[in-house]
Amino acid sequence: DADIKEIKVQICIFAFDLLYLNGESLVEKPFRERRRLLHESIRCIPGELVFAESRTTSNIDEINMYLEQSVKDDCKDFMIKTLDDDATYEIAKRSYKWHKINFLN
């Protein structure tokens, strides 16, 4: 029976995509545009709401280096997404457009 006032949990949200903005669905827009709108629309609050770290590359060696570093840094997830070609968001559907790797032990 813990008192709610005694519970102290620091939560930080890592924003990486934007699907809806000002009454408009963005799911048909390419990821590059959704990400631009995300950065234009949200003000980060350090330690509470920040943008997920990202890299833009098509070089497989760079992707592998970033993946290895993510594992070393104990990241929870690693995502690879297309930016422009077929980069719309498909709700509740897995596709070749993106891949997510979970690192939870």
C-alpha positions as CSV (number, residue, x, y, z in Angstrom):
1,D,0.0,0.0,0.0
2,A,2.2,2.8,-1.3
3,D,1.1,6.4,-1.0
4,I,1.1,8.0,-4.5
5,K,3.1,11.0,-3.0
6,E,5.9,8.6,-2.2
7,I,6.3,7.2,-5.7
8,K,9.0,9.1,-7.6
9,V,9.5,7.9,-11.1
10,Q,11.2,10.0,-13.7
11,I,9.8,9.4,-17.1
12,C,11.2,10.7,-20.4
13,I,9.3,10.5,-23.7
14,F,11.4,10.0,-26.8
15,A,9.5,11.3,-29.8
16,F,10.4,9.8,-33.2
17,D,7.3,10.2,-35.4
18,L,4.2,12.3,-35.8
19,L,1.0,10.8,-37.1
20,Y,-1.6,13.5,-36.4
21,L,-1.2,17.3,-36.1
22,N,-3.8,20.1,-35.7
23,G,-6.7,17.9,-36.8
24,E,-4.9,16.5,-39.8
25,S,-3.8,12.9,-40.3
26,L,-0.2,12.6,-41.4
27,V,-0.1,8.9,-42.1
28,E,-0.1,9.4,-45.9
29,K,2.9,11.7,-45.7
30,P,6.4,10.4,-46.1
31,F,8.4,9.8,-42.9
32,R,10.9,12.6,-43.8
33,E,8.0,15.1,-43.8
34,R,6.4,13.7,-40.6
35,R,9.8,14.0,-38.8
36,R,10.2,17.6,-40.0
37,L,6.8,18.5,-38.7
38,L,7.6,16.7,-35.4
39,H,10.7,18.9,-34.9
40,E,8.8,22.1,-35.9
41,S,5.8,21.4,-33.7
42,I,7.2,20.1,-30.4
43,R,9.4,21.9,-27.9
44,C,11.7,19.6,-26.0
45,I,11.8,19.6,-22.2
46,P,15.2,18.0,-21.2
47,G,14.6,14.9,-19.2
48,E,10.9,14.8,-19.9
49,L,10.3,15.1,-23.7
50,V,13.1,14.8,-26.2
51,F,13.6,13.7,-29.8
52,A,14.9,10.2,-30.3
53,E,18.4,10.1,-31.5
54,S,18.5,9.5,-35.3
55,R,20.9,9.2,-38.2
56,T,20.2,9.5,-41.9
57,T,22.2,7.1,-44.0
58,S,21.9,4.4,-46.7
59,N,25.4,3.1,-45.9
60,I,25.2,-0.5,-44.5
61,D,28.5,-0.1,-42.6
62,E,27.2,3.1,-40.9
63,I,24.0,1.3,-40.0
64,N,25.9,-1.6,-38.5
65,M,28.2,0.8,-36.5
66,Y,25.1,2.6,-35.1
67,L,23.4,-0.7,-34.2
68,E,26.6,-1.9,-32.4
69,Q,26.8,1.4,-30.5
70,S,23.1,1.2,-29.6
71,V,23.7,-2.3,-28.0
72,K,26.7,-0.9,-26.1
73,D,24.7,2.0,-24.8
74,D,21.9,-0.3,-23.5
75,C,19.3,1.2,-25.8
76,K,15.8,-0.4,-25.6
77,D,15.1,-0.3,-29.4
78,F,16.7,0.2,-32.7
79,M,14.5,1.2,-35.7
80,I,15.3,1.5,-39.4
81,K,12.8,3.4,-41.5
82,T,12.6,4.5,-45.1
83,L,12.4,8.3,-45.4
84,D,10.8,9.0,-48.8
85,D,10.0,6.0,-51.0
86,D,6.9,4.3,-49.8
87,A,7.5,5.9,-46.4
88,T,3.8,6.4,-45.4
89,Y,2.7,5.0,-42.0
90,E,0.5,1.9,-42.1
91,I,-1.4,1.5,-38.9
92,A,-1.0,-1.9,-37.1
93,K,0.9,-3.4,-40.0
94,R,4.4,-4.7,-40.4
95,S,6.1,-3.9,-43.7
96,Y,9.4,-3.7,-45.5
97,K,9.3,0.1,-44.9
98,W,10.6,-0.2,-41.4
99,H,12.2,-2.6,-39.0
100,K,12.4,-2.5,-35.2
101,I,14.9,-4.5,-33.1
102,N,14.2,-4.8,-29.3
103,F,17.1,-5.1,-27.0
104,L,15.2,-6.1,-23.8
105,N,17.0,-8.8,-21.9
